[in-house]
């Protein structure tokens, strides 16, 4: 009888408190959104299931939890805390990215820079709310709308906040179809949304091959702290464009990035243990994340409208919303909003140009923030 | 510490001004460079073309190259003599596609029309199953 009671006192049912159930509900919601609503399933399913795994109550000291040394989850979590997974994700991302639309229309790169404004406004807001500078910088990078970049910077500056920041960053990326379209419609007129973009010029293979080298030199000389992200990113891209290592490029954009995404999502999800995660700080991070993401979207659109004041050939301001680096979610959303107004207006290719420059922009921002905090 | 006091104490204003300026100027420079990239590539391409053109001016025709007149003679037997050079390069029996390939590689004028004339003249004989032989 005593043995039975001892066993029962070690079960999850006995050890659970309300925080576990809150987080289990959140995890279940993520899994539901991923499967039923198909909101970024590649991210939300591993994270959601990770939340479920991480919030099953257990007897501390058995080496089971993600924060306990020697546990399997702890070893897998090393890829997050060391910044390893984000670098691998960037390698795969580079091997997927086609820069031809950006090379054909380089001025769209400015929208990728403008959309980073959300990061800097959020930095000030987080400081004003009482966060320490390193914490504020980690929260601010959510405005870049780039999950791996957010995780990377937080791992370097405020590792204790990885859980809430990663969840916030990925949640907002998944919620792009809900967050971005109202902002786009609010800040643009119908006439502006109807602007057609001209066909981009043909870009030669040589240009595509030279770009990763030029991009690497310029971006990494400017912000060397972004090397762990932009180095693999441009390497992945040159593997793709050179055409001499198709096998490697193909592996990078499929098996390698997929493996990193699985473990990144699962361990980030598992890191949200109720007792560690459910704090007032986490709530503030979620609110600041929403502010950062919305400002980033808005600043891209407003900057596109400002550019139109000086340009003969107008650009569709919706493209500014794709300046955040949520690839390819925000580009797809811009395309869909454009199509809703005019079914013959195809903005996807142009939006991808802004999106890829957003990836570069947010990685540079991460590098700059990191160097500011050194 | 909260509010504006915290921002000032942590040097927030300077960061929020310097940071976006660095990002913007970096991406502006990158966009200027990539907007000129196609011109730079074109210059290198032109130079490469010039250096490869020089030896080709004086090049000696290789053994594999066939010299073809710009207009083929009206006499089908004369034309057949020229096409004989193609036939020597391929094994018999052959598909018509083999002739077209070699003809196109060596800039033979109107290969499809000529092959049709050679068939009509009984110089190209069909062996069935898409294969042909050359009537010497």
Interface residues (C-beta under 8 A of the other chain):
Chain A: X102 X103 X106 X107 X109 X110 X112 X113 X114 X116 X117 X119 X120 X121 X123 X124 X127 X128 X129 X130 X132 X133 X136 X203 X204 X206 X207 X210 X211 X214 X215 X218 X219 X222 X223 X357 X360 X361 X364 X365 X368 X369 X372
Chain B: X1 X2 X3 X4 X6 X7 X10 X11 X12 X13 X15 X16 X19 X20 X22 X23 X24 X26 X27 X28 X29 X30 X31 X32 X33 X34 X35 X37 X38 X40 X41 X44 X45
